[in-house]
Amino acid sequence: MKVVSVIKRVPEEIKTRLRNNFEQVEFHFCHGMKEGRALLAEADVLITYGEDVTLDVIGEAVKLKWIMVLSAGMDKLPFEEIEKRNIVVTNVRGIHGKPMAEYALSMILQVYRQAKDLINSEHNHEWNRSVTIREINGQTMVLLGTGSIAQETARIAQAFQIKTIGVSKSGKAKDYFDETLPVDRLEEALPQADLVIAVLPSTRETEYLIKEDHFQLMPDHAVFLNMGRGDLVASDVILKAVRNGQISHAVLDVFEEEPLPEDHPFWEEKNITMTPHSSGKSPQYIPRGFDLFEQNLQSFLNQDRNMKNLIDPKRGY
């Protein structure tokens, strides 16, 4: 069996461990798809971030049986062809919880503690004690999504005595949420929200789910943070909500177009904080991803297919 990884900069200790633990497997660690493409025809397993898996790639990988995606987002994959070929797809859902929860809380704190103004004052050598500070303690957080990332965010939020309301397709109760609601009751949750945290994947159901009416339901002091996918809400809707004072601040890690163009109006808005799709970055990301791959490889070799994070190609997640 041949495994081809197109993940750049895989640590040597991970490569060594895999080769020692699976002597019957031939591993090829390539520096990106450009280098790995020559090996696709013989690959039984492909490890990738997913965005480089095109129809052409699937066509060249004639022996491919399994795609391990070292990402949670699956919206770029050609699922129709994958389903036709009966290729197994798994991802690393669950490993983003810790870094993304830390991101969410750090961004909320910088808004509530007015970090931008304080840093500007420091830069200008100003002793400015007039900055308005708020506490996140005792606020209400509405999380769009109740998966592992949202649960970890809610867990940390509860340490600040924040009330947590989760909104999901089913509304099923989950750990660390004081309350959960189905998505068709989202309008009940938003008026309560001091903080709205979006952690939804990109699917047909979530595409442009949040509209202008939803921002109008939020209190004007609310902070909206999106670290899920950029097509949850249109850019012009966010811009209007901020400029019209429907919300006090937007924190955005994902966008309709990435990278964000240099002339995009978001750059000029004081009450929009932007980060370059980096909420899930962590020095532990690749090690955690390959730990999960190793568990799944054992199941795959045993042909029990009791694999974690199996993706349904019909739904795309």
Phi and psi in degrees as a GROMACS rama.xvg file:
@    title "Ramachandran Plot"
@    xaxis  label "Phi"
@    yaxis  label "Psi"
@TYPE xy
-112.822  129.435  LYS-2
-112.407  124.891  VAL-3
-113.372  120.981  VAL-4
-106.276  130.26  SER-5
-110.766  21.9583  VAL-6
-81.5458  124.608  ILE-7
-74.8001  146.422  LYS-8
57.8394  47.7122  ARG-9
-73.286  126.148  VAL-10
-57.6477  143.902  PRO-11
-60.4682  -34.3892  GLU-12
-65.5181  -31.0932  GLU-13
-70.337  -43.9339  ILE-14
-59.6414  -45.3346  LYS-15
-64.1952  -44.3054  THR-16
-60.8129  -44.725  ARG-17
-63.784  -43.0727  LEU-18
-66.772  -34.9896  ARG-19
-73.4024  -36.7834  ASN-20
-81.2747  -21.623  ASN-21
-132.764  72.7145  PHE-22
-66.1329  -21.3813  GLU-23
-81.8026  -4.44212  GLN-24
-106.977  137.116  VAL-25
-97.5456  113.728  GLU-26
-100.393  137.385  PHE-27
-126.27  116.934  HIS-28
-105.196  111.35  PHE-29
-109.47  155.473  CYS-30
-93.3685  71.7102  HIS-31
97.4028  167.01  GLY-32
-66.3449  -31.3508  MET-33
-58.1502  -42.636  LYS-34
-75.9887  -37.2095  GLU-35
-77.6999  -15.9625  GLY-36
-60.6972  -33.3523  ARG-37
-65.3115  -18.0591  ALA-38
-100.711  -3.56281  LEU-39
-60.2511  -37.4094  LEU-40
-60.8492  -25.5215  ALA-41
-104.667  1.33775  GLU-42
-79.942  128.595  ALA-43
-89.359  -31.7979  ASP-44
-132.443  137.12  VAL-45
-121.94  127.46  LEU-46
-107.037  125.131  ILE-47
-154.092  165.364  THR-48
-83.7405  -9.74909  TYR-49
100.811  -34.8224  GLY-50
-68.9257  -20.9819  GLU-51
-94.6562  5.10796  ASP-52
-92.4218  98.8056  VAL-53
-104.564  176.118  THR-54
-58.9238  -38.7663  LEU-55
-63.1802  -41.683  ASP-56
-61.987  -46.7763  VAL-57
-60.5037  -39.6403  ILE-58
-64.1464  -37.0973  GLY-59
-75.9038  -29.0348  GLU-60
-86.9806  73.2874  ALA-61
-69.573  -21.8782  VAL-62
-101.221  2.68496  LYS-63
-62.6029  130.552  LEU-64
-117.688  -23.0322  LYS-65
-150.726  132.824  TRP-66
-113.307  119.037  ILE-67
-98.823  113.603  MET-68
-98.8504  116.842  VAL-69
-83.7684  51.6534  LEU-70
-157.962  162.926  SER-71
-92.8257  -27.5141  ALA-72
-75.8862  131.996  GLY-73
-122.101  7.26219  MET-74
-70.1978  -12.5554  ASP-75
-91.0302  -13.5283  LYS-76
-74.8617  142.621  LEU-77
-80.0092  78.7179  PRO-78
-65.7142  -30.101  PHE-79
-61.0026  -45.6465  GLU-80
-71.3518  -36.8123  GLU-81
-61.3609  -43.5202  ILE-82
-65.9387  -40.3617  GLU-83
-61.3136  -34.7504  LYS-84
-89.4214  -2.10504  ARG-85
57.1291  38.3652  ASN-86
-82.8724  129.725  ILE-87
-74.8084  137.745  VAL-88
-126.773  131.289  VAL-89
-130.008  158.591  THR-90
-132.76  -169.658  ASN-91
-110.335  31.5857  VAL-92
-50.1939  129.866  ARG-93
112.528  -26.0689  GLY-94
-84.5499  -9.47863  ILE-95
-85.775  -8.10563  HIS-96
-55.051  -52.9118  GLY-97
-64.7745  -54.523  LYS-98
-63.7702  -36.7572  PRO-99
-74.7456  -33.5541  MET-100
-65.1576  -42.2032  ALA-101
-62.546  -40.389  GLU-102
-58.5382  -49.9872  TYR-103
-58.5399  -48.3156  ALA-104
-67.5988  -37.0339  LEU-105
-66.1924  -38.4716  SER-106
-69.3698  -40.3915  MET-107
-62.7709  -43.6016  ILE-108
-63.6197  -38.9972  LEU-109
-66.9443  -30.9665  GLN-110
-71.9709  -49.1276  VAL-111
-66.9689  -31.948  TYR-112
-93.9792  5.35547  ARG-113
55.0632  47.4329  GLN-114
-60.3919  -36.0113  ALA-115
-60.3364  -46.9609  LYS-116
-64.937  -40.4643  ASP-117
-65.5385  -40.1407  LEU-118
-66.8229  -40.1631  ILE-119
-62.6323  -41.2919  ASN-120
-63.625  -41.6794  SER-121
-61.0779  -45.4324  GLU-122
-60.3722  -36.712  HIS-123
-90.2438  6.03662  ASN-124
60.3993  39.1814  HIS-125
-106.269  131.709  GLU-126
-89.3156  84.677  TRP-127
-106.011  103.362  ASN-128
-100.817  13.1046  ARG-129
-94.0343  -0.593671  SER-130
-65.6785  131.439  VAL-131
-80.6853  121.259  THR-132
-107.968  138.749  ILE-133
-120.549  159.007  ARG-134
-102.988  141.309  GLU-135
-84.5644  -14.5119  ILE-136
-57.1883  127.94  ASN-137
83.6536  4.44348  GLY-138
-78.9694  174.61  GLN-139
-114.98  127.748  THR-140
-112.273  125.103  MET-141
-103.434  120.371  VAL-142
-105.87  122.548  LEU-143
-87.7699  100.542  LEU-144
115.246  143.147  GLY-145
-131.43  23.8314  THR-146
-77.0232  -164.158  GLY-147
-62.1032  -37.8201  SER-148
-66.8561  -46.9328  ILE-149
-63.7089  -39.1708  ALA-150
-63.705  -41.9157  GLN-151
-67.954  -37.3641  GLU-152
-63.5258  -43.5308  THR-153
-65.0013  -38.2845  ALA-154
-60.3699  -47.4954  ARG-155
-67.5069  -39.9672  ILE-156
-58.9531  -37.2523  ALA-157
-65.4121  -22.2875  GLN-158
-66.6819  -20.8094  ALA-159
-96.4336  15.0871  PHE-160
57.6491  34.0301  GLN-161
-86.3923  132.063  ILE-162
-75.363  132.521  LYS-163
-115.625  126.559  THR-164
-120.478  120.197  ILE-165
-100.153  139.029  GLY-166
-122.02  123.95  VAL-167
-141.98  175.402  SER-168
-59.6056  -42.6279  LYS-169
-92.4588  -27.5441  SER-170
74.6551  13.5347  GLY-171
-65.5009  140.335  LYS-172
-61.3352  139.077  ALA-173
-137.028  156.227  LYS-174
-58.3834  144.805  ASP-175
75.4395  7.26518  TYR-176
-107.74  129.533  PHE-177
-69.1856  -26.6367  ASP-178
-155.953  145.361  GLU-179
-130.413  143.752  THR-180
-133.139  149.433  LEU-181
-72.6065  158.132  PRO-182
-62.2016  -25.4279  VAL-183
-74.2982  -0.831418  ASP-184
-115.037  19.7446  ARG-185
-56.1771  -37.3401  LEU-186
-63.2289  -21.2473  GLU-187
-77.1224  -30.7424  GLU-188
-81.576  -39.0273  ALA-189
-60.0112  -39.4808  LEU-190
-63.1015  -19.1135  PRO-191
-86.2806  -10.1239  GLN-192
-84.5423  120.907  ALA-193
-84.5418  -29.2799  ASP-194
-134.482  130.009  LEU-195
-119.683  117.556  VAL-196
-114.88  116.841  ILE-197
-99.7723  123.237  ALA-198
-131.329  34.4586  VAL-199
-88.6803  146.967  LEU-200
-75.9947  173.118  PRO-201
-94.0782  109.623  SER-202
-137.022  174.308  THR-203
-60.7814  -33.407  ARG-204
-74.9096  -29.4608  GLU-205
-97.5115  -11.8985  THR-206
-61.71  117.985  GLU-207
52.9648  39.2031  TYR-208
-64.4055  -39.6875  LEU-209
-90.2802  124.665  ILE-210
-122.365  178.493  LYS-211
-56.1796  -38.9749  GLU-212
-59.0288  -33.7828  ASP-213
-68.441  -38.753  HIS-214
-67.4304  -32.6786  PHE-215
-66.7288  -25.0487  GLN-216
-79.0994  -22.3216  LEU-217
-75.3193  147.946  MET-218
-60.5069  150.01  PRO-219
-69.6387  -11.2537  ASP-220
-93.1168  1.05645  HIS-221
-66.964  149.647  ALA-222
-110.127  128.552  VAL-223
-107.769  126.315  PHE-224
-126.146  126.497  LEU-225
-118.669  114.263  ASN-226
-125.719  20.4876  MET-227
-93.9823  -89.5417  GLY-228
-139.53  147.762  ARG-229
-70.5997  -18.4817  GLY-230
-90.2445  14.9043  ASP-231
-69.6385  -33.8344  LEU-232
-149.137  141.203  VAL-233
-70.0674  144.657  ALA-234
-58.3345  -41.5726  SER-235
-67.2562  -27.3393  ASP-236
-69.7433  -42.8056  VAL-237
-63.287  -45.5933  ILE-238
-59.2356  -43.9126  LEU-239
-64.7095  -41.2167  LYS-240
-62.1891  -39.5056  ALA-241
-72.4448  -48.74  VAL-242
-65.5898  -32.1782  ARG-243
-88.4892  1.06324  ASN-244
72.3366  21.2928  GLY-245
-69.7674  -28.8573  GLN-246
-134.031  162.584  ILE-247
-88.2395  -26.8164  SER-248
-161.642  146.906  HIS-249
-122.561  133.828  ALA-250
-114.007  122.432  VAL-251
-127.359  123.203  LEU-252
-108.314  -10.6973  ASP-253
-133.758  151.116  VAL-254
-143.614  159.712  PHE-255
-60.4554  -38.5319  GLU-256
-123.097  126.303  GLU-257
-129.686  135.681  GLU-258
-63.5361  154.874  PRO-259
-68.0883  128.113  LEU-260
-59.0764  148.119  PRO-261
-62.2257  -27.2885  GLU-262
-96.3112  13.0102  ASP-263
-68.1796  138.424  HIS-264
-62.4403  -20.6993  PRO-265
-54.7292  -36.7307  PHE-266
-59.3023  -28.0039  TRP-267
-92.17  -2.91639  GLU-268
-92.5196  117.346  GLU-269
-60.8066  -34.9541  LYS-270
-93.8951  22.8624  ASN-271
-125.448  124.652  ILE-272
-106.665  129.848  THR-273
-123.47  142.771  MET-274
-132.393  151.327  THR-275
-84.8689  63.9654  PRO-276
50.0953  52.6216  HIS-277
-123.055  9.88619  SER-278
-62.9449  -27.098  SER-279
-94.6582  0.957874  GLY-280
-69.9472  139.813  LYS-281
-165.445  145.287  SER-282
-63.7172  -16.0886  PRO-283
-92.714  -0.427284  GLN-284
-61.7966  -55.4068  TYR-285
-65.1223  -45.3396  ILE-286
-57.4949  -42.4029  PRO-287
-65.2932  -39.5397  ARG-288
-63.957  -41.9949  GLY-289
-75.8107  -25.8633  PHE-290
-60.5011  -44.2584  ASP-291
-67.6819  -40.2039  LEU-292
-59.4495  -42.4292  PHE-293
-62.2256  -41.6139  GLU-294
-61.9462  -43.9092  GLN-295
-70.554  -32.6544  ASN-296
-63.9717  -39.087  LEU-297
-60.9673  -44.239  GLN-298
-64.8177  -41.0741  SER-299
-62.6582  -42.7164  PHE-300
-68.3442  -31.7312  LEU-301
-79.3082  -6.35653  ASN-302
58.7209  26.2082  GLN-303
-90.6454  -13.6834  ASP-304
51.5879  24.1628  ARG-305
-85.1571  61.2563  ASN-306
-96.3321  149.836  MET-307
-84.8609  147.282  LYS-308
61.125  38.9474  ASN-309
-65.0822  136.942  LEU-310
-101.644  134.077  ILE-311
-85.6324  111.661  ASP-312
-63.5802  -23.5018  PRO-313
-69.3117  -36.7504  LYS-314
-95.2236  -23.6858  ARG-315
83.7513  12.5669  GLY-316
